[in-house]
């Protein structure tokens, strides 16, 4: 063990802090440090530079700007090793895979969940269909994270994705696909101990007609259920889910813009108190004014993220499409059939990813993974920087104030001789109530361009207005699966949202090895991960702040 990695930020006093840290390595204890802040990073082993599969893990980075080890990986947490606990075993794609490898670390609870005075993070394996629970009460001592829900416990679904809590403290989890990693998926309710309390199919025949048939020729959107994003408004008795994609069609595609990808174009609304009844409404997102030559780059394709506003007087919902690269808005989610409009077009294939709405409903913070790279047909087709890897802030105050009377809508699109879009003219129609871009943080890198990836997942500490960004999407490597064709440079960056809506990089959040801004999870084999060893590079996806007040 290399003790140099176990340093307390802002210790109460030097000798006492060292004693308490050593004690916590041996047995769980309550954190004895004041004002500490950490960033948890749910990570997969990359198997890039050691040619062997090491376990997936939770990394802990010192996120206290006042600490001398700010930006340093100060701990890692291991996953429980349960033999033969992986969906790939269950469905016959592999055998003998244990629970702690090949999960494809994906989403986790966006904030620690407090249960009986302790803090927990719940983490999903996209491919394994496993759910783990980490006790992060003391980030410098995290016991092995138990596997609380394995694939065989969920009878109908796979493709474990996003989390939200219900009013009773249970977990509501989206599963993008059926057991065979194909459509349809659903929502699963788990107890805090991982017990399956309910499985709720998202498919319901009789939905709106898809604006164009799916890859397999299906026109009933009610059947095309691929739940990915999820949010709730308990005061409105509402839950909303977004339909991203058929998981197997993503995993078997050869490029990030393959027309074989079966992408979702809909948003589903549920009555939170009656989930077993299924969705109460299914909204087809609008295609806008013209069709792209590559159909999976039309505005509504691949609905990645969805979210409700927070202020009681607002009843709106937003949705973002990954391959469509657009942001959509409905002013009143409580009506029988919510209708969305396109209110911001980043650009086709631009990868509008997992956004956050600030608690005061002033801003949407939206990561743009880019996907298109120099040399690709659509790269920067419509404007300079269209496919730059970045995080943008949009002021939505005027849009929400206008409500059902909002005039903002889709931008004009110039068509070519064949009737396909030749250029998108503006981000929207320019109405006075349209979102205003107040800040942009550029995160371009050669690795992001080379891997067709970029910023994808955010964690926001709303009190300090800090924003943590993971530059990685999904790239599968085992068993010959080519993956999504969109990865990222595997960096974790820190920024701050100013009160005026700018997004500023925190240059002090530096990599401990290179001294460059942002923390690189790609590490040489010579690097010793605390509590983990020399395992090389990792792929970061979910991130969450763990804070301790003064």
Helices and strands as residue ranges (DSSP letters): G 3-5, H 14-26, E 37-45, E 57-62, E 73-78, H 87-90, E 105-108, E 113-115, E 118-125, E 131-135, E 146-149, G 151-153, E 157-165, E 171-178, E 186-190, E 196-201, G 221-223, E 227-233, G 234-236, E 238-243, H 247-251, E 266-271, G 272-277, E 281-284, G 295-297, E 303-308, E 317-321, E 326-330, E 341-345, E 356-357, E 363-368, E 390-395, H 397-402, G 403-405, E 412-415, E 421-425, E 436-442, H 446-451, E 457-461, E 466-470, G 478-480, E 491-497, E 503-505, E 519-520, E 538-547
